[in-house]
Amino acid sequence: MRRQGVMVILVFGIALFGCQSMQYYSQAIDGQLRILIHRQPISKLLADTSTPEDLKNRLAVVLRVRDFAQNELQLPVGNHYLSYVDIERPYVVWNVFAAPEFSLIPKTWCYPVVGCVAYRGYFSEEKAQRYADSLKKENYDVYVGGAIAYSTLGWFDDPVLSTIMYLSETESAALIFHELAHQLLYIPDDTAFNESFATVVEQEGVRRWLITQGDSKRYHEFLGKYQQHRQFVDLIMSYRRQLESLYQSNQSVSEKRGGKAALFNQLKRDRTRLNNECNGTSRYDLWFRQSLNNAKLVSVLTYQDFVPAFRNILLKKDGDVMQFYAECLRLSQTPTDERHRILTNYSDNKL
């Protein structure tokens, strides 16, 4: 998937944890420090005659998007995205997702400050894969996905990374809006809330950005990709319900394994059918060509669970982002079970 917004874990007092935890936190701190050390001010890069013109143009777009986020979306820009880092690799981190063999409830990892999240991020693909392999031995379904950006939740001034330089202007804007939304509102221990909220801010931000640009072609392209994305999410959601029904049934382990394999095969066939109906290919084709399991579905569901709810809240507030943020903040202060109940009702248009 294009984006899985890992929150880098900033830890003080590593000695409080076990050896494995020390190794994990050490790589996280080392990876973050390497990024901070190599930051270059965008203003200097734009003034430098040796900076490639293509990079200058893309960085100039970032600055315009940043201003739009602050002035039109009222997001807390601060000093974020005023510097640039070439990390010389396609992904900045690799996220490990895991779920039990017969469950779509993700395994979570808990950290100081950020609380519990449904993924574990590594600055090294090799280390991420090694950890994933250890989870497979514990009979978990596992998925490792690369991420091109993350938010430090305000602990540092986040730079623009070279990983987003190949994106279109629209995709770059979407990513920046998403990560800045985490700066605005983040609840420890509630990944579904955090990611769904940021996803809706991202989508609404891109819609407004393209309208103000007066570029009807790109706006229609955005609508087309959004529709394709909705088809993908709706398909995953429909199989989620079928899988949950199977896992909660009284069938034997062997029967559940057979049913699980059959559902995943049918999911792939349904995706192929949708592609044929659309007379084309999809940016999700590669995702479907790879093996499917519970953890891979979790990597999607984590970002989509409450997206309909937040969209309905925004509609209820007539698109007023400040009222939308205020309502989301109010929700964030309610107990988790109550918060999820309210969001589920919003999803079903019961509120």
C-alpha positions in Angstrom: 0.0 0.0 0.0 1.1 3.5 -0.7 1.0 4.8 2.7 1.0 3.4 6.2 1.6 6.2 8.6 4.0 4.8 11.1 4.6 6.8 14.2 8.3 6.6 15.1 8.7 5.6 18.7 10.7 8.1 20.7 11.9 6.4 23.9 13.6 7.7 27.0 15.1 5.1 29.4 15.6 2.1 27.1 17.1 0.2 30.0 13.6 -0.3 31.4 12.8 -2.8 28.6 14.1 -6.2 27.7 16.8 -7.0 25.3 14.5 -7.4 22.3 12.8 -4.1 23.1 16.2 -2.4 23.4 17.2 -3.6 19.9 13.9 -2.4 18.5 14.1 1.1 20.1 17.7 1.4 19.2 17.0 1.0 15.5 14.0 3.4 15.7 16.1 6.1 17.4 19.0 5.5 15.0 16.8 5.7 12.0 15.1 8.9 13.2 18.4 10.6 14.0 19.8 9.8 10.6 16.9 11.6 9.0 17.2 14.6 11.3 20.9 14.9 10.7 20.6 15.0 6.9 17.8 17.6 6.7 18.5 20.4 4.2 16.4 23.7 4.2 14.2 23.8 1.2 14.8 27.5 0.9 18.5 26.9 0.4 17.8 24.1 -2.1 15.6 26.4 -4.2 18.3 29.1 -4.2 21.1 26.6 -5.1 21.8 26.6 -8.8 23.1 23.0 -8.6 19.7 21.7 -7.4 18.0 19.8 -10.2 15.1 21.8 -11.7 12.7 18.8 -11.3 13.5 18.7 -7.6 13.0 22.4 -7.3 9.6 22.3 -8.9 8.5 19.5 -6.7 9.7 21.2 -3.5 8.0 24.4 -4.6 4.7 22.4 -4.8 5.3 21.1 -1.3 5.5 24.7 0.0 2.3 25.7 -1.8 0.5 22.6 -0.4 1.9 23.4 3.1 0.5 27.0 2.9 -2.9 25.6 1.7 -3.0 23.2 4.6 -2.4 26.0 7.1 -4.7 28.6 5.5 -7.5 26.6 4.1 -7.6 23.4 6.2 -6.4 25.1 9.5 -3.9 22.3 10.1 -1.0 22.8 12.5 1.8 23.3 10.0 4.4 24.8 12.3 7.9 24.2 10.9 7.0 20.9 9.3 8.0 20.3 5.6 10.4 23.2 5.4 13.4 20.8 5.0 14.3 17.9 2.6 16.1 14.6 3.1 17.2 12.2 0.4 17.1 8.9 2.1 18.3 6.9 -0.9 15.8 4.1 -0.6 12.2 3.6 -1.8 10.6 3.4 1.6 11.5 5.2 4.8 10.1 2.4 7.1 8.6 -1.0 6.7 5.6 -1.9 8.8 4.8 -5.3 10.2 1.1 -6.2 10.6 0.0 -9.4 12.3 -3.3 -11.1 13.1 -4.2 -14.5 14.5 -4.9 -17.3 12.0 -8.7 -17.1 12.6 -9.2 -13.4 13.5 -9.2 -10.0 11.9 -8.4 -8.3 15.2 -4.8 -7.1 14.7 -2.0 -7.7 17.1 -1.0 -4.5 18.7 2.3 -3.2 20.1 2.4 -0.6 23.0 5.0 2.1 23.4 5.6 5.1 25.6 3.9 8.3 24.5 2.0 7.0 21.5 0.2 4.1 23.2 -0.7 0.9 21.4 -0.8 0.7 17.6 -1.6 -2.0 15.1 1.8 -2.2 13.4 5.5 -2.3 14.2 7.8 -0.1 12.1 11.4 -0.7 11.2 13.8 1.5 9.3 15.3 -1.7 7.8 13.4 -4.0 5.5 15.6 -6.9 6.5 14.9 -6.3 10.2 11.2 -6.0 9.5 11.1 -9.3 7.6 13.2 -11.0 10.3 10.6 -9.9 12.9 7.8 -11.0 10.7 9.3 -14.4 10.3 9.4 -14.8 14.1 5.7 -14.0 14.3 5.0 -16.6 11.6 6.5 -19.2 13.9 3.9 -18.2 16.5 1.2 -19.0 13.9 0.3 -15.4 13.1 -0.7 -14.2 9.7 1.9 -11.6 8.8 2.2 -8.8 6.2 5.2 -6.4 5.7 4.5 -3.2 3.8 6.7 -0.3 3.0 5.8 3.2 4.0 6.9 6.4 2.2 6.2 8.8 5.1 5.3 9.0 8.8 4.5 11.6 11.4 6.6 12.2 14.6 3.4 13.7 16.1 5.1 17.0 16.7 8.2 15.7 18.5 10.3 17.0 15.6 9.9 19.2 12.6 9.1 16.6 9.9 11.0 17.0 6.7 10.0 16.2 3.1 11.5 12.8 2.2 12.8 11.8 -1.2 10.3 8.9 -1.1 7.5 11.2 -2.1 9.3 12.9 -4.9 8.1 10.4 -7.5 4.4 11.0 -6.5 2.1 13.3 -8.5 1.3 16.7 -7.2 -2.1 15.4 -6.0 -0.6 12.4 -4.3 2.0 14.6 -2.5 -0.7 16.9 -1.3 -2.8 14.0 0.0 0.2 12.6 1.9 1.0 16.0 3.5 -2.6 16.6 4.5 -2.8 13.1 6.0 0.4 13.4 8.1 -0.5 16.9 9.3 -3.9 15.6 10.5 -2.0 13.4 12.9 -0.3 16.5 14.3 -3.8 18.0 14.9 -5.4 15.0 16.6 -4.0 11.7 17.7 -5.3 9.3 20.4 -3.0 6.8 22.0 -4.4 3.2 21.7 -6.9 3.9 18.9 -5.3 3.3 15.5 -8.6 3.0 13.7 -9.8 6.4 14.9 -6.5 8.1 14.1 -6.0 6.7 10.6 -9.7 7.1 9.6 -9.7 10.7 10.8 -6.5 11.5 8.9 -7.8 9.7 5.8 -10.9 11.9 5.7 -8.8 15.1 6.2 -6.6 13.9 3.4 -9.5 13.3 1.0 -11.3 16.5 1.8 -8.0 18.5 1.6 -7.2 17.1 -1.9 -10.7 17.8 -3.1 -10.5 21.5 -2.0 -6.9 21.8 -3.3 -7.8 20.7 -6.8 -10.8 22.9 -6.9 -8.8 26.0 -6.0 -6.2 25.0 -8.6 -8.9 25.2 -11.3 -7.5 22.0 -12.9 -10.6 20.1 -14.0 -8.6 17.3 -15.6 -6.7 16.5 -12.4 -9.9 16.8 -10.4 -11.7 14.3 -12.6 -8.6 12.0 -12.4 -8.8 12.3 -8.6 -12.5 11.4 -8.6 -11.8 8.4 -10.8 -9.0 7.1 -8.5 -11.2 7.8 -5.4 -14.0 5.7 -7.0 -11.5 2.9 -7.7 -10.3 3.1 -4.1 -13.9 2.9 -2.8 -14.5 -0.2 -4.9 -11.3 -1.8 -3.4 -12.3 -0.9 0.1 -15.9 -2.0 -0.3 -14.7 -5.3 -1.6 -12.4 -5.8 1.3 -15.1 -4.9 3.7 -17.6 -7.4 2.2 -15.1 -10.2 2.6 -14.3 -9.0 6.1 -17.8 -9.8 7.2 -17.7 -13.3 5.5 -14.3 -14.1 7.2 -15.5 -12.9 10.6 -18.6 -15.1 10.3 -16.4 -18.1 9.4 -13.9 -17.5 12.2 -16.7 -17.2 14.8 -18.4 -20.4 13.6 -18.3 -23.8 15.3 -16.5 -25.4 12.4 -13.3 -27.4 13.0 -9.8 -26.0 12.5 -9.4 -27.8 9.2 -12.8 -26.7 8.0 -12.0 -23.1 8.9 -8.7 -23.3 7.1 -10.4 -24.6 4.0 -13.1 -22.0 4.2 -10.5 -19.2 4.7 -8.5 -20.3 1.6 -11.7 -20.5 -0.5 -12.8 -17.0 0.5 -9.4 -15.5 -0.3 -9.4 -17.2 -3.7 -12.9 -15.9 -4.3 -11.8 -12.4 -3.3 -9.1 -12.5 -6.0 -11.6 -13.7 -8.6 -14.1 -10.9 -7.7 -11.3 -8.4 -8.0 -10.5 -9.7 -11.5 -14.2 -9.5 -12.4 -14.3 -5.8 -11.3 -11.2 -5.0 -13.4 -12.8 -6.6 -16.4 -16.0 -4.6 -15.9 -13.9 -1.4 -15.7 -12.0 -2.4 -18.9 -8.6 -1.9 -17.4 -6.1 -2.5 -14.7 -5.9 -1.1 -11.2 -3.2 0.3 -8.9 -4.2 -2.5 -6.6 -3.4 -5.3 -9.0 0.1 -5.9 -7.4 -1.5 -6.0 -4.0 -3.9 -8.8 -5.2 -1.2 -10.7 -7.0 0.6 -11.3 -3.7 -0.7 -13.8 -1.3 -3.6 -12.7 0.9 -4.0 -13.3 4.6 -5.7 -11.7 7.7 -2.8 -9.4 8.4 -2.9 -8.0 4.8 -6.6 -7.2 5.2 -5.8 -5.6 8.6 -3.4 -3.2 6.8 -6.3 -1.9 4.8 -9.0 -2.1 7.5 -6.9 -0.1 10.0 -7.1 3.0 7.7 -10.8 2.6 6.7 -12.9 1.4 9.6 -14.4 4.8 10.5 -13.9 6.7 7.2 -17.7 6.7 6.5 -18.3 8.0 10.0 -15.9 10.9 9.7 -17.2 11.8 6.3 -20.7 11.9 7.7 -19.6 14.1 10.6 -18.0 16.5 8.1 -21.2 16.6 6.1 -23.2 17.2 9.2 -21.0 20.2 9.9 -21.7 21.5 6.4 -18.0 21.1 5.4 -16.9 23.5 8.1 -13.5 22.0 9.1 -13.2 23.8 12.4 -16.6 22.5 13.5 -15.5 19.1 12.2 -12.3 19.2 14.2 -14.1 20.3 17.3 -16.6 17.4 17.1 -13.7 14.9 16.5 -11.9 16.3 19.5 -15.0 15.9 21.6 -15.2 12.3 20.4 -11.6 11.7 21.2 -12.3 12.5 24.9 -14.9 9.8 25.3 -14.1 6.3 26.5 -13.0 4.0 23.7 -16.0 1.7 23.6 -18.4 4.7 23.6 -16.4 6.5 21.0 -16.5 3.4 18.7 -20.2 3.0 19.3 -20.8 6.6 18.3 -18.6 6.3 15.2 -20.4 3.1 14.2 -23.7 4.9 14.4 -22.3 7.7 12.3 -21.2 5.1 9.7 -24.7 3.8 9.5 -26.1 7.4 9.3 -28.0 6.9 12.6 -26.8 10.2 14.0 
